[in-house]
């Protein structure tokens, strides 16, 4: 329960921020028109990472509305998250229908996992200790319907700019663990392969990140055969993502070439095994992908 409380606190902070954002939007709709020269827009004072959505959308009558905030998960610092149902020891199951200002992904969490519990799914964690099994579904659409089951539900974007989403939620809560159910769960693993994100954080162009294993975040990921790993360079320096090791050199499986800051590289893993990779420009940067 302590693990759930930590994750819930992190997501609750996100929800409070969402509430403030929604209240701000509501206030704008209710305020009379003010001449442009009498007020300095708040938008100009915000940084790129926290700016208001660049696109707006009409409100869906009778739907709830939510605005994203910075994802509190480790390794997701450059993503946006809109929490619909925060982490809980209860199991949520139902259907969400959504209409967002841009294409978004759907996220459900299972957990928290026990310390000795290993998962082949990607992991989401707010502090490195409390860990949840992550299911991310990318329907590559701003609108849709999804049947879900898990201990948390959210909308997600791999961008730094905020998004707005209207949604309708029809769900129920259960105290029974998901794995003990004898009936077929409403929400199964996403059909087809999934994508896992890895961040190249700022400051990795100088030695030191290898001591904390944060040259790539996360430094090691576990995926299934057919899944894709996406590396995003969030550093100002150029890097490479090259299979192999600094000692033995490139293995030839994949190579991003020079990856300029802000750009991404992805590779789909079609065979089972443990694959090491590194940055050819900064060889202290190493990572690993375990494929099952």
Protein Blocks (a to p, Z undefined) as FASTA:
>chain_A
ZZmmmmmmmmmmmmmmmmmmmmmmmmmmmpccddfklpccfklmpcfklgccfbdcddde
hiacddddddfbghilmbccddfbdcdfbdcddddddddfbdcdddddeddddfklccfb
dcddfklmaccddddddehiabdcdddddjbdcdddfbfbdcdddddddddddfbdfklp
fbdcfbdcdedjddddddddehilpghjlmnopmbccfbdcddehiacddddfbfbdcdd
deddfklopehlacebjadehiacddddfbgcddddddfklmmbccddddZZ
